[in-house]
Amino acid sequence: MIAAAEWKTGLRARRLFFFNAAVPAALAAAVAFSDSPRPHAALVYTILFTFFGVFGSAIPLVRDAESGLLGRVLLTGIAPARFVAERLAAQVALDAIQLAPALLLLGLAYRASPQELAAAALALAAGLLAANAIGVWVAVVARSIAEAALFGATVALLALHFAGVFRSPLPGSFSARVEPLLPFSALHDAVLALTGAATRPTLGAAAAAAGVIAVATAAFAAPLTRRLARPAD
Amino acid sequence: MGPVTREPAVEAKGIAYDHARRGRRRDREAGPGRIGPIDFAVSAGMVVGLVGPNGAGKSTLLRLLATLIEPDAGELRLLGEPVSTGSRTRVRRRIGWVPDAAPHFGRLTGRENTVLFGRAAGLPAADAAAAAERLLARLGLAADADRPAREYSFGMSRKLALAEALVHAPPLAVLDEPTIGLDPASRDAAITLVRERAAAGAAVIIATNDVAAADAACDHVALLHHGRVIAAGRPDELVAATGDADRIDIVWQGEVVGVPRLPAAIEVVISAPNHLRVRAAAGAAALPELCRALLEQGCAIRSIVVRRPDLRDAFEALTGAGWEPETGAV
C-alpha cells in the first residue's frame, strides 16, 4: 500500500510531474542538438539520470522524515523492509516515466536503433534502481533537504567516478575488471551506444549491481528507517 | 497510576529520557531537558490522562510509550511484551498513535489516508475501508472524505489523525492532544470514541492541557511537572484535595505594585503582573466586594471569570506554579 500511496502522490502532483518530465527533456534536447562531442554529451545524460534518481529518492525521504510522516507510517508496525521496497519500486517507476520523454528524444536525435533504445531503457531502469537505493542511504545521513542535495550530489558523483564514467581505465587493470560490475557503468555505456559510440552495455551486470544495492538497502531497512524516523538528535 | 485491575497494557518502571544526552537537540515542544524516572502502569479498559502545562514532558513521555524513542533508563512493557528491537514491529501494530503534529499524505484523500494506515497496521483492505468509513462518519468527516488531506483545516486534520490511529481498533491508543483545535461537537465525538475504545478493552493514554477534556474522558490522571509525575488519581479526587471554593481569575490594568489588597474572605492562589487567581468560598457572591476593593485601589478590571475548581487548581496547589490564568468577558 505504500507503493500505491507514493504512486498516487507522484501522479497527482501534476505540476511537479510535468516539470520533472519537461526539464530533463529540455536539457537533453539542448545538449543533443548542440555541437557537443558525443562522449561529452553522454556524460551529461548519465549524470542527469543518476542525479534524478538520487535526489528524487533522498529529498522526499528527508522531507517526510522532517514532517513526521515517516515516523507515523513506521509506527503502524509495517515491516521496514516492505516500506523501503515498496517506496523504491514506486519511485523507480515514476522516475522512469518522467525520464522517458528525455530518453525518447535522445533516441530520435541520435537516430538510435530500437535495440539501442531498448538497451538504454533497461540500463536506465537498473541505474534508477541503484540511484534511488543510494538516495535512501543519503537521506539517513542528511539532516535537512539542503544536506540531502549536497550529500546526494557528492555520493552520486563518487559513484559515477568509481563506475568509470569520467575516465577510461587502463586495459587489464583492476578498474577495468571491476568497473563493468558497478552500477551506472552500464548506464553510461548504454547512453554512449545511444549517441553512436561503439560500446555494448553489460546489462546483466548492471541489473545485478542495482539489485545488490537495492536488496542491501531493504536488508538494512530496519536500522535505516529507525534512524530516519527519530526526532532530531 | 490508579488501580491496576487487569493485566497491565502498559508497564513502565523507572523510565527516563534526557534530551541533552549525547548532544540531542531539543525537540519542537521545547520540553524539560529530562523526564523521569517515572513508574507508570495502565490497565486495559482504562483511559489515563497525562495532564500538565506546556513543557511538562507529556509529549516526550508519550513518544516513549509509542516506541518512537527509546528510554535512556528503566524498563517498558507494552501489551505484555518488553519493548526491544525484536518486538518493536510486532508491538507497534497494536498501537494507535496520534502525535502532536500529525502529517498526512497530503495528496491522498482523507479516506485513502485512513485506509492506508489501517492496511499498514495489518488490516485487510476491505476491513480497513469499512472501518475508515465508520470512523470518518463518526468524526464528521464523511462529507470531506474524498478531498485531499492537504485541503483540510487544522481541526479536520486532527480528526483525520484520530481516525488513522483508531482504524485498526488497537488495544493501546496513545493520543497527544487529540481534542486540540476541535469544535465542541467534534470534541465530544472524539471523547466518545475514546471512551468506546476503552469500553471495548483498549488502554488509552491521552496527553492534554485541556483540563475539561481530561475531566470528561479520563478515568485516572497523572499530573506532570518538569518531567516528573507529581500526583496521580481520579480527576475528582485530585480536584477535591484542593478544596471546594470557586476560583476567580481577574485581569486588570492599573498602577498597583504587587498584589492588590483584597477582602479577608478571599484567598490569593496565584498572582502575576496584572493577573490574579483567588479562591472564594462564596463564589460569585464575593464579586461585588472584590470588585469594589480593586476599583478603590485604581485597578481597571478587564476580565473576571468565575469557575469551579479543576485539575489546573490541583496542579497549582501541588507545585505553587501557575497555569495560564483564565480570561474572558467581564
Interface residues (C-beta under 8 A of the other chain):
Chain A: M1 I2 A5 K8 T9 R12 A13 D64 S67 G68 L69 G71 R72 V73 L74 L75 T76 G77 I78 A79 P80 A222 A229 R230 P231 A232 D233
Chain B: R22 G23 R24 R25 D27 R63 A66 T67 L68 I69 T85 T89 R90 V91 R92 R93 R94 I95 W97 P99 A101 A102 P103 H104 F105 G106 R107 L108 E112 V115 L116 F117 R119 A120 A121 G122 P148 E164
